[in-house]
Amino acid sequence: MKMKWGIAVLVGLCLVACGPKSDKMDPDEAAKQAGLRRDQYSHQGDGNQVVTGADGTTTAMLEETNFSDFGLNVYPASDAKKGNAYRKTAGNTITTYYTLHTKDDTKKVTAFYESELKNKAATGGEIGTIISGRLGDMSAVVTVIDEGTTGSKIEVQIIEETKD
């Protein structure tokens, strides 16, 4: 009887140890395996929050300050969406991304950016309205998304080519 009990325990332990394993891991473990420090992927870190990719690209988090410094006027009465502004450098292309929110309706926001970019908007289907245009040596793409009773979300991309 002892022998059967011992075999049953051994088989049970083997099944538990050899059973299916989860491929999921928490964000901290994933970042650790990717070789990132906490300040490179978390808003809890200190420092400039710049991530350098293996391919030489860099991504830097931006402060929610005066986005018009990047070449496109900011829609009046809009607020920056916290933690949603960054600048990516890849080769000779620098792309600045940021998201704004306003209580104004999409038609008013779209008209503002059509005037800024001197181009008519195109509908993006369910996504919203897309306006693109030139800003001197740079290009810009603005997507205006209707958020119902809360107003509009404005997603901006400014793309510039460097002379390197």
PyMOL CGO cylinders between C-alpha atoms (Angstrom):
from pymol import cmd
from pymol.cgo import CYLINDER

trace = [
    CYLINDER, 0.00, 0.00, 0.00, 2.87, 2.40, 0.82, 0.3, 1, 1, 1, 1, 1, 1,
    CYLINDER, 2.87, 2.40, 0.82, 4.39, 1.73, -2.58, 0.3, 1, 1, 1, 1, 1, 1,
    CYLINDER, 4.39, 1.73, -2.58, 1.16, 2.63, -4.42, 0.3, 1, 1, 1, 1, 1, 1,
    CYLINDER, 1.16, 2.63, -4.42, 0.77, 5.80, -2.37, 0.3, 1, 1, 1, 1, 1, 1,
    CYLINDER, 0.77, 5.80, -2.37, 4.38, 6.85, -3.08, 0.3, 1, 1, 1, 1, 1, 1,
    CYLINDER, 4.38, 6.85, -3.08, 3.94, 6.25, -6.83, 0.3, 1, 1, 1, 1, 1, 1,
    CYLINDER, 3.94, 6.25, -6.83, 0.72, 8.27, -6.85, 0.3, 1, 1, 1, 1, 1, 1,
    CYLINDER, 0.72, 8.27, -6.85, 2.45, 11.22, -5.14, 0.3, 1, 1, 1, 1, 1, 1,
    CYLINDER, 2.45, 11.22, -5.14, 5.40, 10.98, -7.53, 0.3, 1, 1, 1, 1, 1, 1,
    CYLINDER, 5.40, 10.98, -7.53, 3.10, 10.89, -10.58, 0.3, 1, 1, 1, 1, 1, 1,
    CYLINDER, 3.10, 10.89, -10.58, 1.11, 13.86, -9.21, 0.3, 1, 1, 1, 1, 1, 1,
    CYLINDER, 1.11, 13.86, -9.21, 4.24, 15.95, -8.66, 0.3, 1, 1, 1, 1, 1, 1,
    CYLINDER, 4.24, 15.95, -8.66, 5.46, 15.10, -12.15, 0.3, 1, 1, 1, 1, 1, 1,
    CYLINDER, 5.46, 15.10, -12.15, 2.14, 16.17, -13.69, 0.3, 1, 1, 1, 1, 1, 1,
    CYLINDER, 2.14, 16.17, -13.69, 2.21, 19.48, -11.83, 0.3, 1, 1, 1, 1, 1, 1,
    CYLINDER, 2.21, 19.48, -11.83, 5.84, 20.19, -12.77, 0.3, 1, 1, 1, 1, 1, 1,
    CYLINDER, 5.84, 20.19, -12.77, 5.41, 19.10, -16.40, 0.3, 1, 1, 1, 1, 1, 1,
    CYLINDER, 5.41, 19.10, -16.40, 1.93, 20.55, -16.95, 0.3, 1, 1, 1, 1, 1, 1,
    CYLINDER, 1.93, 20.55, -16.95, 1.08, 23.43, -19.27, 0.3, 1, 1, 1, 1, 1, 1,
    CYLINDER, 1.08, 23.43, -19.27, 2.98, 26.64, -18.62, 0.3, 1, 1, 1, 1, 1, 1,
    CYLINDER, 2.98, 26.64, -18.62, 1.72, 30.15, -19.14, 0.3, 1, 1, 1, 1, 1, 1,
    CYLINDER, 1.72, 30.15, -19.14, 3.53, 32.31, -21.70, 0.3, 1, 1, 1, 1, 1, 1,
    CYLINDER, 3.53, 32.31, -21.70, 2.28, 35.48, -20.00, 0.3, 1, 1, 1, 1, 1, 1,
    CYLINDER, 2.28, 35.48, -20.00, 4.61, 37.67, -18.01, 0.3, 1, 1, 1, 1, 1, 1,
    CYLINDER, 4.61, 37.67, -18.01, 4.18, 40.92, -16.20, 0.3, 1, 1, 1, 1, 1, 1,
    CYLINDER, 4.18, 40.92, -16.20, 5.43, 44.19, -17.76, 0.3, 1, 1, 1, 1, 1, 1,
    CYLINDER, 5.43, 44.19, -17.76, 8.41, 44.43, -15.39, 0.3, 1, 1, 1, 1, 1, 1,
    CYLINDER, 8.41, 44.43, -15.39, 9.65, 40.97, -16.38, 0.3, 1, 1, 1, 1, 1, 1,
    CYLINDER, 9.65, 40.97, -16.38, 9.14, 41.70, -20.09, 0.3, 1, 1, 1, 1, 1, 1,
    CYLINDER, 9.14, 41.70, -20.09, 11.13, 44.94, -19.82, 0.3, 1, 1, 1, 1, 1, 1,
    CYLINDER, 11.13, 44.94, -19.82, 13.87, 43.18, -17.88, 0.3, 1, 1, 1, 1, 1, 1,
    CYLINDER, 13.87, 43.18, -17.88, 14.16, 40.51, -20.57, 0.3, 1, 1, 1, 1, 1, 1,
    CYLINDER, 14.16, 40.51, -20.57, 14.29, 43.24, -23.24, 0.3, 1, 1, 1, 1, 1, 1,
    CYLINDER, 14.29, 43.24, -23.24, 17.17, 44.89, -21.38, 0.3, 1, 1, 1, 1, 1, 1,
    CYLINDER, 17.17, 44.89, -21.38, 15.30, 48.07, -20.39, 0.3, 1, 1, 1, 1, 1, 1,
    CYLINDER, 15.30, 48.07, -20.39, 15.84, 49.97, -17.17, 0.3, 1, 1, 1, 1, 1, 1,
    CYLINDER, 15.84, 49.97, -17.17, 12.74, 51.07, -15.24, 0.3, 1, 1, 1, 1, 1, 1,
    CYLINDER, 12.74, 51.07, -15.24, 13.34, 54.73, -16.16, 0.3, 1, 1, 1, 1, 1, 1,
    CYLINDER, 13.34, 54.73, -16.16, 13.22, 53.78, -19.83, 0.3, 1, 1, 1, 1, 1, 1,
    CYLINDER, 13.22, 53.78, -19.83, 9.72, 52.34, -19.81, 0.3, 1, 1, 1, 1, 1, 1,
    CYLINDER, 9.72, 52.34, -19.81, 7.97, 53.74, -16.76, 0.3, 1, 1, 1, 1, 1, 1,
    CYLINDER, 7.97, 53.74, -16.76, 6.66, 57.16, -15.81, 0.3, 1, 1, 1, 1, 1, 1,
    CYLINDER, 6.66, 57.16, -15.81, 7.80, 56.28, -12.30, 0.3, 1, 1, 1, 1, 1, 1,
    CYLINDER, 7.80, 56.28, -12.30, 11.45, 56.56, -13.29, 0.3, 1, 1, 1, 1, 1, 1,
    CYLINDER, 11.45, 56.56, -13.29, 13.60, 59.63, -13.15, 0.3, 1, 1, 1, 1, 1, 1,
    CYLINDER, 13.60, 59.63, -13.15, 15.64, 61.00, -16.02, 0.3, 1, 1, 1, 1, 1, 1,
    CYLINDER, 15.64, 61.00, -16.02, 14.98, 61.97, -19.59, 0.3, 1, 1, 1, 1, 1, 1,
    CYLINDER, 14.98, 61.97, -19.59, 13.03, 58.83, -20.50, 0.3, 1, 1, 1, 1, 1, 1,
    CYLINDER, 13.03, 58.83, -20.50, 14.84, 58.05, -23.74, 0.3, 1, 1, 1, 1, 1, 1,
    CYLINDER, 14.84, 58.05, -23.74, 14.76, 54.55, -25.15, 0.3, 1, 1, 1, 1, 1, 1,
    CYLINDER, 14.76, 54.55, -25.15, 17.37, 53.54, -27.70, 0.3, 1, 1, 1, 1, 1, 1,
    CYLINDER, 17.37, 53.54, -27.70, 16.40, 50.64, -29.93, 0.3, 1, 1, 1, 1, 1, 1,
    CYLINDER, 16.40, 50.64, -29.93, 18.77, 47.95, -31.16, 0.3, 1, 1, 1, 1, 1, 1,
    CYLINDER, 18.77, 47.95, -31.16, 18.37, 49.42, -34.66, 0.3, 1, 1, 1, 1, 1, 1,
    CYLINDER, 18.37, 49.42, -34.66, 19.64, 52.84, -33.54, 0.3, 1, 1, 1, 1, 1, 1,
    CYLINDER, 19.64, 52.84, -33.54, 16.24, 54.51, -33.26, 0.3, 1, 1, 1, 1, 1, 1,
    CYLINDER, 16.24, 54.51, -33.26, 15.52, 56.64, -30.21, 0.3, 1, 1, 1, 1, 1, 1,
    CYLINDER, 15.52, 56.64, -30.21, 12.20, 57.46, -28.60, 0.3, 1, 1, 1, 1, 1, 1,
    CYLINDER, 12.20, 57.46, -28.60, 12.03, 60.29, -26.08, 0.3, 1, 1, 1, 1, 1, 1,
    CYLINDER, 12.03, 60.29, -26.08, 9.02, 61.18, -23.93, 0.3, 1, 1, 1, 1, 1, 1,
    CYLINDER, 9.02, 61.18, -23.93, 8.11, 64.86, -24.20, 0.3, 1, 1, 1, 1, 1, 1,
    CYLINDER, 8.11, 64.86, -24.20, 6.89, 67.21, -21.55, 0.3, 1, 1, 1, 1, 1, 1,
    CYLINDER, 6.89, 67.21, -21.55, 3.34, 68.46, -22.12, 0.3, 1, 1, 1, 1, 1, 1,
    CYLINDER, 3.34, 68.46, -22.12, 4.48, 72.04, -22.74, 0.3, 1, 1, 1, 1, 1, 1,
    CYLINDER, 4.48, 72.04, -22.74, 4.27, 74.22, -25.80, 0.3, 1, 1, 1, 1, 1, 1,
    CYLINDER, 4.27, 74.22, -25.80, 3.77, 71.81, -28.69, 0.3, 1, 1, 1, 1, 1, 1,
    CYLINDER, 3.77, 71.81, -28.69, 3.65, 74.70, -31.16, 0.3, 1, 1, 1, 1, 1, 1,
    CYLINDER, 3.65, 74.70, -31.16, 7.45, 74.76, -30.84, 0.3, 1, 1, 1, 1, 1, 1,
    CYLINDER, 7.45, 74.76, -30.84, 7.42, 71.70, -33.11, 0.3, 1, 1, 1, 1, 1, 1,
    CYLINDER, 7.42, 71.70, -33.11, 5.96, 73.67, -36.03, 0.3, 1, 1, 1, 1, 1, 1,
    CYLINDER, 5.96, 73.67, -36.03, 2.16, 73.39, -35.87, 0.3, 1, 1, 1, 1, 1, 1,
    CYLINDER, 2.16, 73.39, -35.87, -0.10, 75.71, -33.90, 0.3, 1, 1, 1, 1, 1, 1,
    CYLINDER, -0.10, 75.71, -33.90, -2.02, 73.99, -31.13, 0.3, 1, 1, 1, 1, 1, 1,
    CYLINDER, -2.02, 73.99, -31.13, -5.80, 74.12, -31.18, 0.3, 1, 1, 1, 1, 1, 1,
    CYLINDER, -5.80, 74.12, -31.18, -6.95, 76.83, -28.71, 0.3, 1, 1, 1, 1, 1, 1,
    CYLINDER, -6.95, 76.83, -28.71, -8.71, 75.60, -25.57, 0.3, 1, 1, 1, 1, 1, 1,
    CYLINDER, -8.71, 75.60, -25.57, -7.18, 72.13, -25.85, 0.3, 1, 1, 1, 1, 1, 1,
    CYLINDER, -7.18, 72.13, -25.85, -5.30, 70.20, -23.21, 0.3, 1, 1, 1, 1, 1, 1,
    CYLINDER, -5.30, 70.20, -23.21, -2.48, 67.73, -23.68, 0.3, 1, 1, 1, 1, 1, 1,
    CYLINDER, -2.48, 67.73, -23.68, -3.28, 64.13, -22.86, 0.3, 1, 1, 1, 1, 1, 1,
    CYLINDER, -3.28, 64.13, -22.86, -0.73, 63.27, -20.16, 0.3, 1, 1, 1, 1, 1, 1,
    CYLINDER, -0.73, 63.27, -20.16, 1.98, 60.78, -21.05, 0.3, 1, 1, 1, 1, 1, 1,
    CYLINDER, 1.98, 60.78, -21.05, 1.04, 60.74, -24.72, 0.3, 1, 1, 1, 1, 1, 1,
    CYLINDER, 1.04, 60.74, -24.72, 3.75, 62.92, -26.24, 0.3, 1, 1, 1, 1, 1, 1,
    CYLINDER, 3.75, 62.92, -26.24, 6.99, 61.60, -27.63, 0.3, 1, 1, 1, 1, 1, 1,
    CYLINDER, 6.99, 61.60, -27.63, 9.56, 62.08, -30.34, 0.3, 1, 1, 1, 1, 1, 1,
    CYLINDER, 9.56, 62.08, -30.34, 11.02, 59.24, -32.38, 0.3, 1, 1, 1, 1, 1, 1,
    CYLINDER, 11.02, 59.24, -32.38, 14.23, 59.48, -34.39, 0.3, 1, 1, 1, 1, 1, 1,
    CYLINDER, 14.23, 59.48, -34.39, 14.92, 56.84, -37.03, 0.3, 1, 1, 1, 1, 1, 1,
    CYLINDER, 14.92, 56.84, -37.03, 17.71, 57.48, -39.50, 0.3, 1, 1, 1, 1, 1, 1,
    CYLINDER, 17.71, 57.48, -39.50, 17.18, 60.94, -40.94, 0.3, 1, 1, 1, 1, 1, 1,
    CYLINDER, 17.18, 60.94, -40.94, 13.50, 61.14, -39.95, 0.3, 1, 1, 1, 1, 1, 1,
    CYLINDER, 13.50, 61.14, -39.95, 12.24, 62.72, -36.73, 0.3, 1, 1, 1, 1, 1, 1,
    CYLINDER, 12.24, 62.72, -36.73, 8.57, 62.24, -35.90, 0.3, 1, 1, 1, 1, 1, 1,
    CYLINDER, 8.57, 62.24, -35.90, 6.85, 64.09, -33.07, 0.3, 1, 1, 1, 1, 1, 1,
    CYLINDER, 6.85, 64.09, -33.07, 3.58, 62.61, -31.73, 0.3, 1, 1, 1, 1, 1, 1,
    CYLINDER, 3.58, 62.61, -31.73, 1.15, 64.12, -29.25, 0.3, 1, 1, 1, 1, 1, 1,
    CYLINDER, 1.15, 64.12, -29.25, -2.52, 63.90, -28.33, 0.3, 1, 1, 1, 1, 1, 1,
    CYLINDER, -2.52, 63.90, -28.33, -4.78, 66.78, -27.33, 0.3, 1, 1, 1, 1, 1, 1,
    CYLINDER, -4.78, 66.78, -27.33, -8.35, 66.92, -26.07, 0.3, 1, 1, 1, 1, 1, 1,
    CYLINDER, -8.35, 66.92, -26.07, -10.91, 69.71, -26.38, 0.3, 1, 1, 1, 1, 1, 1,
    CYLINDER, -10.91, 69.71, -26.38, -14.55, 70.09, -25.48, 0.3, 1, 1, 1, 1, 1, 1,
    CYLINDER, -14.55, 70.09, -25.48, -15.19, 71.63, -28.91, 0.3, 1, 1, 1, 1, 1, 1,
    CYLINDER, -15.19, 71.63, -28.91, -16.93, 69.70, -31.65, 0.3, 1, 1, 1, 1, 1, 1,
    CYLINDER, -16.93, 69.70, -31.65, -14.97, 68.04, -34.45, 0.3, 1, 1, 1, 1, 1, 1,
    CYLINDER, -14.97, 68.04, -34.45, -16.19, 70.42, -37.18, 0.3, 1, 1, 1, 1, 1, 1,
    CYLINDER, -16.19, 70.42, -37.18, -14.67, 73.41, -35.39, 0.3, 1, 1, 1, 1, 1, 1,
    CYLINDER, -14.67, 73.41, -35.39, -11.40, 71.57, -34.71, 0.3, 1, 1, 1, 1, 1, 1,
    CYLINDER, -11.40, 71.57, -34.71, -11.21, 70.29, -38.30, 0.3, 1, 1, 1, 1, 1, 1,
    CYLINDER, -11.21, 70.29, -38.30, -11.73, 73.81, -39.70, 0.3, 1, 1, 1, 1, 1, 1,
    CYLINDER, -11.73, 73.81, -39.70, -8.87, 75.11, -37.52, 0.3, 1, 1, 1, 1, 1, 1,
    CYLINDER, -8.87, 75.11, -37.52, -6.40, 72.48, -38.77, 0.3, 1, 1, 1, 1, 1, 1,
    CYLINDER, -6.40, 72.48, -38.77, -7.57, 72.84, -42.40, 0.3, 1, 1, 1, 1, 1, 1,
    CYLINDER, -7.57, 72.84, -42.40, -6.62, 76.51, -42.10, 0.3, 1, 1, 1, 1, 1, 1,
    CYLINDER, -6.62, 76.51, -42.10, -3.29, 75.70, -40.41, 0.3, 1, 1, 1, 1, 1, 1,
    CYLINDER, -3.29, 75.70, -40.41, -2.29, 73.07, -42.97, 0.3, 1, 1, 1, 1, 1, 1,
    CYLINDER, -2.29, 73.07, -42.97, -3.93, 74.81, -45.94, 0.3, 1, 1, 1, 1, 1, 1,
    CYLINDER, -3.93, 74.81, -45.94, -5.56, 71.59, -47.03, 0.3, 1, 1, 1, 1, 1, 1,
    CYLINDER, -5.56, 71.59, -47.03, -9.03, 70.02, -46.96, 0.3, 1, 1, 1, 1, 1, 1,
    CYLINDER, -9.03, 70.02, -46.96, -9.76, 67.19, -44.57, 0.3, 1, 1, 1, 1, 1, 1,
    CYLINDER, -9.76, 67.19, -44.57, -10.49, 63.67, -45.70, 0.3, 1, 1, 1, 1, 1, 1,
    CYLINDER, -10.49, 63.67, -45.70, -12.82, 61.40, -43.82, 0.3, 1, 1, 1, 1, 1, 1,
    CYLINDER, -12.82, 61.40, -43.82, -11.13, 58.45, -42.18, 0.3, 1, 1, 1, 1, 1, 1,
    CYLINDER, -11.13, 58.45, -42.18, -14.28, 56.35, -41.96, 0.3, 1, 1, 1, 1, 1, 1,
    CYLINDER, -14.28, 56.35, -41.96, -14.96, 55.33, -38.38, 0.3, 1, 1, 1, 1, 1, 1,
    CYLINDER, -14.96, 55.33, -38.38, -11.61, 56.74, -37.27, 0.3, 1, 1, 1, 1, 1, 1,
    CYLINDER, -11.61, 56.74, -37.27, -12.46, 60.39, -37.75, 0.3, 1, 1, 1, 1, 1, 1,
    CYLINDER, -12.46, 60.39, -37.75, -11.24, 63.20, -39.97, 0.3, 1, 1, 1, 1, 1, 1,
    CYLINDER, -11.24, 63.20, -39.97, -7.68, 63.35, -41.30, 0.3, 1, 1, 1, 1, 1, 1,
    CYLINDER, -7.68, 63.35, -41.30, -5.93, 66.53, -42.40, 0.3, 1, 1, 1, 1, 1, 1,
    CYLINDER, -5.93, 66.53, -42.40, -2.40, 66.48, -43.82, 0.3, 1, 1, 1, 1, 1, 1,
    CYLINDER, -2.40, 66.48, -43.82, -0.16, 69.19, -45.18, 0.3, 1, 1, 1, 1, 1, 1,
    CYLINDER, -0.16, 69.19, -45.18, 3.25, 70.79, -45.34, 0.3, 1, 1, 1, 1, 1, 1,
    CYLINDER, 3.25, 70.79, -45.34, 4.83, 73.00, -42.69, 0.3, 1, 1, 1, 1, 1, 1,
    CYLINDER, 4.83, 73.00, -42.69, 7.80, 74.41, -44.56, 0.3, 1, 1, 1, 1, 1, 1,
    CYLINDER, 7.80, 74.41, -44.56, 10.36, 71.57, -44.59, 0.3, 1, 1, 1, 1, 1, 1,
    CYLINDER, 10.36, 71.57, -44.59, 8.11, 69.34, -42.47, 0.3, 1, 1, 1, 1, 1, 1,
    CYLINDER, 8.11, 69.34, -42.47, 4.86, 67.45, -42.96, 0.3, 1, 1, 1, 1, 1, 1,
    CYLINDER, 4.86, 67.45, -42.96, 1.99, 67.06, -40.52, 0.3, 1, 1, 1, 1, 1, 1,
    CYLINDER, 1.99, 67.06, -40.52, -0.92, 64.68, -40.17, 0.3, 1, 1, 1, 1, 1, 1,
    CYLINDER, -0.92, 64.68, -40.17, -3.76, 65.52, -37.78, 0.3, 1, 1, 1, 1, 1, 1,
    CYLINDER, -3.76, 65.52, -37.78, -6.56, 63.11, -36.94, 0.3, 1, 1, 1, 1, 1, 1,
    CYLINDER, -6.56, 63.11, -36.94, -9.66, 64.57, -35.27, 0.3, 1, 1, 1, 1, 1, 1,
    CYLINDER, -9.66, 64.57, -35.27, -11.84, 62.01, -33.51, 0.3, 1, 1, 1, 1, 1, 1,
    CYLINDER, -11.84, 62.01, -33.51, -15.36, 62.69, -32.24, 0.3, 1, 1, 1, 1, 1, 1,
    CYLINDER, -15.36, 62.69, -32.24, -15.67, 61.66, -28.59, 0.3, 1, 1, 1, 1, 1, 1,
    CYLINDER, -15.67, 61.66, -28.59, -19.37, 62.43, -28.31, 0.3, 1, 1, 1, 1, 1, 1,
    CYLINDER, -19.37, 62.43, -28.31, -20.45, 64.58, -25.40, 0.3, 1, 1, 1, 1, 1, 1,
    CYLINDER, -20.45, 64.58, -25.40, -16.88, 64.98, -24.10, 0.3, 1, 1, 1, 1, 1, 1,
    CYLINDER, -16.88, 64.98, -24.10, -15.63, 66.75, -27.24, 0.3, 1, 1, 1, 1, 1, 1,
    CYLINDER, -15.63, 66.75, -27.24, -12.85, 65.84, -29.62, 0.3, 1, 1, 1, 1, 1, 1,
    CYLINDER, -12.85, 65.84, -29.62, -9.53, 64.03, -29.48, 0.3, 1, 1, 1, 1, 1, 1,
    CYLINDER, -9.53, 64.03, -29.48, -6.74, 65.46, -31.66, 0.3, 1, 1, 1, 1, 1, 1,
    CYLINDER, -6.74, 65.46, -31.66, -3.84, 63.20, -32.62, 0.3, 1, 1, 1, 1, 1, 1,
    CYLINDER, -3.84, 63.20, -32.62, -0.88, 64.99, -34.23, 0.3, 1, 1, 1, 1, 1, 1,
    CYLINDER, -0.88, 64.99, -34.23, 2.18, 63.68, -36.08, 0.3, 1, 1, 1, 1, 1, 1,
    CYLINDER, 2.18, 63.68, -36.08, 4.85, 66.07, -37.33, 0.3, 1, 1, 1, 1, 1, 1,
    CYLINDER, 4.85, 66.07, -37.33, 7.46, 64.51, -39.60, 0.3, 1, 1, 1, 1, 1, 1,
    CYLINDER, 7.46, 64.51, -39.60, 10.75, 66.14, -40.53, 0.3, 1, 1, 1, 1, 1, 1,
    CYLINDER, 10.75, 66.14, -40.53, 13.68, 64.96, -42.58, 0.3, 1, 1, 1, 1, 1, 1,
    CYLINDER, 13.68, 64.96, -42.58, 17.13, 65.92, -41.39, 0.3, 1, 1, 1, 1, 1, 1,
    CYLINDER, 17.13, 65.92, -41.39, 20.01, 66.69, -43.73, 0.3, 1, 1, 1, 1, 1, 1,
    CYLINDER, 20.01, 66.69, -43.73, 22.35, 64.06, -42.22, 0.3, 1, 1, 1, 1, 1, 1,
]
cmd.load_cgo(trace, "trace")
